Amino acid sequence: MRFLSHPFSLFLLFASVFASAFVPGGELYASAAPAAAHANLPPVWLVSPFVVLLLMIATGPLFYHRFWERHYPKVTVVLGLIVAAYYWLFIHHGTHALSHALQEYISFIALVGSLFIVSGGILIKIDRPGTPVVNVLILIFGEIISNFIGTTGASMLLIRPYLRINEGRLKPFHIVFFIFVVSNIGGALTPIGDPPLFLGFLKGVPFFWVISKVFLPWFISLALLLLVFFILDSRVKESAKKIENASGGISVTGRRSFGYLLIVIISVFLDPAVIKGFPSLQQMFGVPFGIRELIMGAVSIVAYKTANQKALAGNEFNFEPIKEVAFLFIGIFMTMIPALALIEGYAATHAAELSLTRIYWLTGMLSGVLDNAPTYLNFLAGAMGKFGLNIGVVSDVALFAAGTDSPVTGDATSDLYLMAISVASVFFGAMTYLGNAPNFMIKNIAAQTEAEVPNFIEYVYKYSIPILVPIFILIWFLFFNH
């Protein structure tokens, strides 16, 4: 099929081959053992491929962009294979860590890829020029729908019309604030919104617990961000490109793709942890994917083949953004295995020392550069250990979410710890382009329109540190300064 020439399909194929090479006997996921046993932690130096990858992602586009643009797929795969080879040869039960990381990667790229492809067939046109008020309304709409279709789905639906209406007045901060609001913090209210929260739901956190606990930090953070954005946008003197015969309305082309989008969102819940007795292909056949991923892959193919051609053309749809995410994140998922194992070991041995403040900042800072989903789980396991609870027991997770007293006198209750982990893992994903998959895709899509896009370093020092960090400090002071 012609579709197999596209990166999304190639990566699902590559991941399956990669799994068979590293997991002997097809015994994928036969054990739920952690990535490294407490006495079998990887050496600290094994984190160096991950550090090298982060540094190259940050400096490559800035200092050696020609080399990076041509060779970044090779660089990420080679660095990932270095870690994989060490785990295969020298780490006891290392294949379990590799297979687990691979399963997470396939689930990740299946969801992100399907949302990217399906949303590419939906063309939204706003028949009015961009103004501070219109832009704020788009961001508000995006932060709300991200809780229903995920931050990736909301980002892919809205970024192109957002860029179009601001043509002629688009500044780097327009792109950055879209990432802050729609691609990250906006999706903090439901388990659908962001992967860490969904993993918590699978472990036993009640579905509506998140909105009941996180709404106030969510509202305060986004209100401040939108206020800063409105002030900055009001100072832009250039006018947006005039839209001929502007009616002020909104038109949508490719409505059938909304049906595909609904199927993708429903398929997220097709998991044995959600539906008891639901078949697991991993356990039945030893493959690194489940029925959920097969459905997402099939929907992607059908959605692309039957997409409205005017919508694809209007969106200037191509596979470059998802290709970049697929290659970069396979390197990140592999090279971060030892980093996550060391974090897990630290959380297990220092559970008693994990204060509410430390939990908040450690979870947040690591979520900004690591995948925030496993970071969420590692610190959740450590925090629950402090309360004598086990993350592998659903009733323990429910008790932890409900709020139980700490064994340390005067310490915060367990629900505050879960709230801190939830807020930090989602909010801090906006700190770098690495923090969440939509960040890179927004960067790539904006760059294709020849917009001025901040590089990795500029994004951090010019925007996330001066704008986000003060807000995160305020959130810590108001809610977690116990």
C-alpha positions as CSV (number, residue, x, y, z in Angstrom):
1,M,0.0,0.0,0.0
2,R,1.2,3.5,-0.7
3,F,0.4,4.5,2.9
4,L,3.3,2.3,4.0
5,S,5.7,4.8,2.6
6,H,4.7,7.3,5.3
7,P,6.7,7.6,8.6
8,F,3.8,6.6,10.9
9,S,3.4,3.2,9.4
10,L,7.2,2.7,9.0
11,F,7.6,3.4,12.7
12,L,5.0,0.9,13.8
13,L,6.8,-1.6,11.6
14,F,10.2,-0.6,12.9
15,A,9.1,-0.9,16.5
16,S,7.7,-4.4,16.0
17,V,11.0,-5.6,14.4
18,F,12.9,-3.9,17.2
19,A,10.9,-5.7,19.8
20,S,11.5,-9.1,18.2
21,A,15.2,-8.4,18.1
22,F,15.4,-7.6,21.8
23,V,12.9,-9.9,23.4
24,P,13.7,-13.5,23.1
25,G,11.1,-16.2,22.8
26,G,8.3,-13.7,22.3
27,E,7.9,-13.3,26.1
28,L,7.0,-9.7,25.9
29,Y,5.6,-8.1,29.1
30,A,5.4,-11.4,30.9
31,S,6.7,-9.7,34.0
32,A,5.6,-6.5,35.7
33,A,8.9,-6.2,37.3
34,P,10.4,-2.6,37.4
35,A,13.0,-1.5,34.9
36,A,15.8,-2.2,37.3
37,A,15.6,-4.0,40.6
38,H,16.7,-2.0,43.6
39,A,20.0,-3.8,43.7
40,N,20.4,-3.8,40.0
41,L,20.3,-0.2,39.0
42,P,22.2,0.9,35.8
43,P,25.4,2.8,36.2
44,V,25.0,6.6,36.3
45,W,27.2,7.0,33.2
46,L,24.6,5.2,31.1
47,V,22.5,8.4,31.3
48,S,25.1,10.1,29.1
49,P,23.4,9.1,25.8
50,F,20.2,10.7,27.0
51,V,22.2,13.9,28.0
52,V,23.9,13.9,24.6
53,L,20.6,13.6,22.8
54,L,19.1,16.5,24.8
55,L,22.1,18.7,24.1
56,M,22.0,17.8,20.3
57,I,18.3,18.5,20.1
58,A,19.0,21.9,21.8
59,T,22.0,22.9,19.8
60,G,21.7,21.1,16.5
61,P,19.2,23.4,14.8
62,L,21.1,26.4,16.1
63,F,24.8,25.6,15.4
64,Y,24.9,22.8,12.9
65,H,21.5,22.7,11.4
66,R,22.5,21.2,8.0
67,F,24.0,18.2,9.7
68,W,21.2,17.9,12.2
69,E,18.4,18.1,9.6
70,R,20.0,15.4,7.5
71,H,21.2,13.0,10.2
72,Y,19.0,13.4,13.3
73,P,17.2,10.1,12.6
74,K,20.5,8.3,12.6
75,V,21.7,10.1,15.7
76,T,18.6,9.3,17.8
77,V,18.5,5.6,16.7
78,V,22.2,5.1,17.4
79,L,22.1,6.6,20.8
80,G,19.0,4.5,21.6
81,L,20.7,1.4,20.5
82,I,23.7,2.1,22.7
83,V,21.4,2.0,25.8
84,A,19.4,-1.0,24.4
85,A,22.6,-3.0,23.8
86,Y,23.9,-2.4,27.4
87,Y,20.5,-3.5,28.9
88,W,20.4,-6.5,26.6
89,L,24.0,-7.6,27.6
90,F,24.6,-6.4,31.1
91,I,21.4,-5.7,33.0
92,H,19.5,-8.5,34.7
93,H,16.0,-8.7,33.3
94,G,17.1,-5.8,31.0
95,T,14.9,-7.1,28.2
96,H,11.8,-6.4,30.4
97,A,12.8,-2.8,30.6
98,L,13.4,-2.6,26.8
99,S,10.1,-4.3,26.0
100,H,8.2,-2.1,28.4
101,A,9.8,1.1,26.9
102,L,9.0,-0.2,23.4
103,Q,5.3,-0.9,24.3
104,E,5.0,2.7,25.7
105,Y,6.6,4.1,22.6
106,I,4.2,2.2,20.3
107,S,1.2,3.3,22.3
108,F,2.6,6.9,22.3
109,I,3.2,7.1,18.5
110,A,0.0,5.3,17.7
111,L,-2.1,7.9,19.6
112,V,-0.1,10.9,18.6
113,G,0.2,9.7,15.0
114,S,-3.5,8.9,14.6
115,L,-4.6,12.2,16.1
116,F,-2.2,14.0,13.8
117,I,-3.4,12.2,10.6
118,V,-7.1,12.4,11.4
119,S,-7.0,16.1,12.3
120,G,-5.1,16.8,9.1
121,G,-8.4,16.0,7.3
122,I,-10.3,18.7,9.1
123,L,-9.9,22.2,7.7
124,I,-11.2,25.0,10.0
125,K,-11.4,28.5,8.5
126,I,-12.0,31.5,10.6
127,D,-13.2,34.4,8.4
128,R,-11.8,37.3,10.4
129,P,-8.3,38.6,11.0
130,G,-6.4,37.8,14.1
131,T,-6.8,40.3,17.0
132,P,-5.9,40.0,20.7
133,V,-9.5,39.2,21.6
134,V,-9.9,36.6,18.8
135,N,-6.7,34.9,19.7
136,V,-7.6,34.7,23.4
137,L,-10.9,33.1,22.5
138,I,-9.1,30.5,20.3
139,L,-6.8,29.7,23.1
140,I,-9.6,29.4,25.6
141,F,-11.5,27.1,23.2
142,G,-8.3,25.0,22.7
143,E,-7.7,24.6,26.5
144,I,-11.3,23.4,27.0
145,I,-11.4,20.9,24.1
146,S,-8.0,19.5,24.9
147,N,-9.6,17.8,27.9
148,F,-12.0,15.9,25.5
149,I,-9.7,15.1,22.5
150,G,-6.3,15.4,24.2
151,T,-3.7,18.1,23.9
152,T,-2.4,16.6,20.6
153,G,-5.9,16.5,19.0
154,A,-6.7,20.1,20.1
155,S,-3.3,21.4,19.0
156,M,-3.6,19.8,15.5
157,L,-7.1,21.1,15.0
158,L,-6.4,24.7,15.9
159,I,-2.8,25.5,15.1
160,R,-3.3,26.0,11.3
161,P,-6.3,28.3,11.5
162,Y,-4.6,30.1,14.4
163,L,-1.5,30.7,12.2
164,R,-3.6,31.7,9.2
165,I,-5.6,34.5,10.8
166,N,-2.4,36.0,12.3
167,E,-0.5,36.0,9.0
168,G,1.2,39.4,8.8
169,R,1.3,39.9,12.6
170,L,2.6,36.6,13.8
171,K,5.4,36.8,16.4
172,P,7.3,34.0,18.2
173,F,5.3,34.5,21.4
174,H,2.1,33.6,19.5
175,I,3.5,30.1,18.9
176,V,4.9,29.7,22.4
177,F,1.7,30.7,24.1
178,F,-0.2,28.3,22.0
179,I,2.1,25.5,23.2
180,F,1.8,26.7,26.8
181,V,-2.0,26.8,26.8
182,V,-3.4,24.4,24.3
183,S,-0.6,21.8,24.0
184,N,0.1,21.4,27.7
185,I,-1.6,23.1,30.7
186,G,-5.1,23.2,29.0
187,G,-5.4,19.4,29.1
188,A,-4.9,19.0,32.9
189,L,-8.6,18.5,33.9
190,T,-9.3,14.9,32.6
191,P,-7.4,11.7,32.1
192,I,-8.1,12.1,28.4
193,G,-6.2,15.4,28.4
194,D,-2.7,14.3,29.0
195,P,-1.0,10.8,29.1
196,P,0.2,11.0,32.8
197,L,-3.3,11.5,34.0
198,F,-4.6,8.7,31.9
199,L,-2.0,6.3,33.4
200,G,-3.2,7.4,36.8
201,F,-6.7,6.6,35.8
202,L,-5.6,3.1,34.7
203,K,-3.9,2.6,38.1
204,G,-7.1,3.5,40.0
205,V,-7.4,7.3,40.3
206,P,-11.1,8.1,39.9
207,F,-11.9,9.7,36.5
208,F,-13.4,12.9,38.0
209,W,-10.8,13.2,40.8
210,V,-8.6,15.3,38.5
211,I,-11.0,18.1,37.8
212,S,-12.1,18.3,41.4
213,K,-8.5,18.8,42.6
214,V,-6.7,20.5,39.7
215,F,-9.3,23.0,38.5
216,L,-8.2,25.9,40.7
217,P,-4.4,25.6,39.8
218,W,-5.5,25.1,36.1
219,F,-7.7,28.2,36.2
220,I,-5.2,30.5,37.9
221,S,-2.3,29.4,35.7
222,L,-4.2,29.8,32.4
223,A,-5.8,33.1,33.5
224,L,-2.3,34.6,34.2
225,L,-1.0,33.2,30.9
226,L,-3.9,34.6,28.9
227,L,-3.5,38.0,30.6
228,V,0.2,38.1,29.7
229,F,-0.6,37.0,26.2
230,F,-3.3,39.6,25.7
231,I,-0.9,42.3,26.9
232,L,1.9,41.2,24.5
233,D,-0.6,40.7,21.6
234,S,-2.1,44.2,22.2
235,R,1.4,45.7,21.6
236,V,1.8,44.1,18.1
237,K,1.5,47.0,15.7
238,E,1.4,45.0,12.4
239,S,-2.1,44.2,11.2
240,A,-3.1,40.7,10.2
241,K,-3.4,39.9,6.5
242,K,-6.8,41.2,5.3
243,I,-9.3,38.3,4.6
244,E,-11.3,39.1,1.5
245,N,-15.1,39.1,2.0
246,A,-14.6,38.2,5.7
247,S,-17.9,37.2,7.2
248,G,-16.7,36.8,10.7
249,G,-17.9,33.2,10.7
250,I,-16.3,29.8,11.0
251,S,-16.4,27.1,8.3
252,V,-15.3,23.4,8.6
253,T,-14.3,21.2,5.7
254,G,-13.9,17.4,6.2
255,R,-16.5,16.8,8.8
256,R,-16.4,13.0,8.4
257,S,-13.0,13.1,10.0
258,F,-14.7,14.0,13.3
259,G,-16.1,10.5,13.3
260,Y,-12.6,9.1,13.0
261,L,-11.5,11.3,15.8
262,L,-14.2,10.0,18.0
263,I,-13.2,6.4,17.3
264,V,-9.6,7.2,18.2
265,I,-10.7,8.8,21.5
266,I,-13.0,5.8,22.4
267,S,-10.2,3.3,21.5
268,V,-8.0,4.9,24.2
269,F,-10.1,3.2,26.8
270,L,-9.8,-0.3,25.2
271,D,-7.5,-1.5,27.8
272,P,-7.6,-4.5,30.2
273,A,-7.0,-2.1,33.1
274,V,-10.2,-0.2,32.2
275,I,-12.4,-3.0,30.9
276,K,-12.1,-6.2,32.9
277,G,-11.6,-9.2,30.6
278,F,-10.7,-7.2,27.6
279,P,-8.2,-9.2,25.5
280,S,-4.5,-8.4,25.7
281,L,-2.5,-9.1,22.6
282,Q,0.7,-8.6,24.5
283,Q,-0.1,-11.5,26.9
284,M,-1.8,-13.7,24.3
285,F,0.7,-13.4,21.4
286,G,3.8,-11.6,22.9
287,V,3.5,-8.6,20.5
288,P,4.5,-5.1,21.6
289,F,1.0,-3.6,20.9
290,G,-2.6,-4.2,21.7
291,I,-6.0,-4.0,20.0
292,R,-6.1,-0.3,20.8
293,E,-3.0,0.4,18.7
294,L,-4.3,-1.7,15.9
295,I,-7.5,0.3,15.8
296,M,-5.6,3.6,15.8
297,G,-3.4,2.4,13.0
298,A,-6.4,1.2,10.9
299,V,-8.2,4.5,11.6
300,S,-5.2,6.4,10.5
301,I,-5.0,4.6,7.2
302,V,-8.7,4.9,6.4
303,A,-8.8,8.5,7.6
304,Y,-5.9,9.5,5.3
305,K,-7.3,7.5,2.3
306,T,-10.8,9.0,2.6
307,A,-9.8,12.5,3.8
308,N,-11.3,15.5,2.1
309,Q,-8.6,16.5,-0.4
310,K,-9.5,20.2,-0.1
311,A,-9.0,19.9,3.7
312,L,-5.6,18.2,3.2
313,A,-4.6,20.9,0.7
314,G,-5.9,23.7,2.8
315,N,-3.9,22.4,5.8
316,E,-0.8,21.9,3.6
317,F,-0.8,18.4,5.2
318,N,2.4,16.4,5.1
319,F,4.1,13.8,7.4
320,E,7.2,15.8,8.3
321,P,6.0,16.9,11.8
322,I,5.1,13.3,12.9
323,K,8.3,12.0,11.3
324,E,10.3,14.3,13.5
325,V,8.4,13.4,16.6
326,A,8.7,9.6,15.8
327,F,12.4,9.7,15.3
328,L,13.3,12.0,18.2
329,F,11.0,10.2,20.7
330,I,12.2,6.7,19.9
331,G,15.7,7.9,20.9
332,I,14.2,9.6,23.9
333,F,12.2,6.6,25.0
334,M,15.2,4.3,24.7
335,T,17.9,6.6,26.2
336,M,15.7,7.6,29.2
337,I,15.4,4.0,30.4
338,P,18.4,4.3,32.8
339,A,17.4,7.8,33.9
340,L,13.9,6.6,34.9
341,A,15.4,3.5,36.6
342,L,17.6,5.7,38.7
343,I,14.7,8.0,39.5
344,E,12.7,4.9,40.5
345,G,15.5,3.8,42.8
346,Y,15.8,7.2,44.3
347,A,12.0,7.4,45.0
348,A,12.1,3.9,46.6
349,T,15.0,4.6,48.9
350,H,14.1,8.2,49.8
351,A,10.3,7.8,50.1
352,A,10.3,9.2,53.6
353,E,12.2,12.3,52.5
354,L,9.9,13.1,49.6
355,S,8.2,16.2,51.0
356,L,5.3,17.8,49.2
357,T,7.6,20.6,47.9
358,R,10.3,18.1,46.7
359,I,7.7,16.0,45.0
360,Y,6.3,19.0,43.1
361,W,9.6,20.4,41.9
362,L,11.3,17.1,41.1
363,T,8.3,15.8,39.2
364,G,8.0,19.1,37.3
365,M,11.6,19.6,36.4
366,L,12.0,16.0,35.2
367,S,8.8,16.1,33.3
368,G,10.2,19.0,31.3
369,V,13.0,16.9,29.8
370,L,11.8,13.3,30.3
371,D,8.6,11.8,29.1
372,N,6.1,13.0,31.8
373,A,4.1,9.8,31.9
374,P,6.7,7.5,33.4
375,T,8.0,10.3,35.5
376,Y,4.4,10.7,36.9
377,L,4.3,6.9,37.7
378,N,7.7,6.8,39.3
379,F,7.0,9.6,41.8
380,L,3.5,8.4,42.4
381,A,5.0,5.0,43.4
382,G,7.5,6.8,45.7
383,A,4.9,9.0,47.3
384,M,2.6,6.0,47.9
385,G,5.5,4.1,49.5
386,K,5.8,7.0,52.0
387,F,2.2,6.3,53.0
388,G,2.7,2.5,53.1
389,L,0.6,2.0,50.0
390,N,1.4,0.0,46.8
391,I,0.9,1.5,43.3
392,G,0.1,-2.0,42.0
393,V,-3.0,-2.3,44.2
394,V,-6.1,-0.4,42.8
395,S,-7.7,0.0,46.2
396,D,-4.5,1.5,47.5
397,V,-4.4,4.0,44.7
398,A,-8.0,4.9,45.4
399,L,-7.2,5.4,49.1
400,F,-4.2,7.5,48.2
401,A,-6.4,9.7,46.0
402,A,-9.1,10.0,48.6
403,G,-6.7,11.4,51.1
404,T,-5.0,9.5,54.0
405,D,-2.9,10.9,56.8
406,S,0.8,10.9,56.5
407,P,2.9,8.8,59.0
408,V,4.9,12.0,59.5
409,T,3.3,14.4,62.0
410,G,2.2,17.6,60.4
411,D,2.8,16.4,56.8
412,A,0.3,16.9,54.0
413,T,-2.4,14.3,53.3
414,S,-1.9,11.9,50.4
415,D,-4.4,13.6,48.0
416,L,-2.2,16.7,48.1
417,Y,0.8,14.6,47.0
418,L,-1.2,13.2,44.1
419,M,-2.4,16.7,43.2
420,A,1.2,18.0,43.2
421,I,2.4,15.1,41.0
422,S,-0.6,15.6,38.6
423,V,-0.1,19.3,38.3
424,A,3.7,19.2,37.9
425,S,3.8,16.4,35.3
426,V,1.3,18.2,33.0
427,F,2.1,21.9,33.6
428,F,5.9,21.5,33.4
429,G,5.5,19.7,30.0
430,A,5.4,23.2,28.6
431,M,8.9,24.1,29.8
432,T,10.7,22.7,26.7
433,Y,9.9,21.3,23.3
434,L,10.7,17.9,24.8
435,G,8.1,18.1,27.5
436,N,5.1,17.0,25.4
437,A,4.8,15.5,21.9
438,P,2.5,18.3,20.5
439,N,5.3,20.9,21.3
440,F,7.6,19.5,18.6
441,M,4.7,19.2,16.1
442,I,3.6,22.8,16.6
443,K,7.2,23.9,16.2
444,N,7.5,22.0,12.9
445,I,4.1,23.1,11.5
446,A,4.8,26.7,12.3
447,A,8.3,26.5,10.7
448,Q,6.8,25.1,7.5
449,T,4.7,28.3,7.2
450,E,8.0,30.3,7.4
451,A,6.9,31.7,10.8
452,E,9.6,32.9,13.2
453,V,9.9,30.0,15.6
454,P,12.1,30.1,18.7
455,N,14.9,27.6,18.8
456,F,15.2,25.2,21.7
457,I,17.4,27.4,23.8
458,E,15.5,30.6,23.0
459,Y,12.3,28.9,23.9
460,V,13.6,28.1,27.4
461,Y,15.5,31.3,28.4
462,K,13.2,33.8,26.7
463,Y,9.8,32.4,27.4
464,S,9.4,29.4,29.7
465,I,11.8,30.5,32.5
466,P,10.6,34.1,32.7
467,I,6.9,33.4,32.1
468,L,6.2,29.9,33.4
469,V,8.5,29.6,36.3
470,P,7.0,32.5,38.3
471,I,3.5,31.1,37.7
472,F,4.7,27.6,38.9
473,I,6.2,29.2,42.0
474,L,2.9,30.9,42.7
475,I,1.1,27.6,42.3
476,W,3.5,25.9,44.7
477,F,3.1,28.8,47.2
478,L,-0.7,28.6,47.1
479,F,-1.2,24.9,47.1
480,F,1.9,22.9,48.0
481,N,3.8,25.1,50.4
482,H,2.9,22.8,53.3
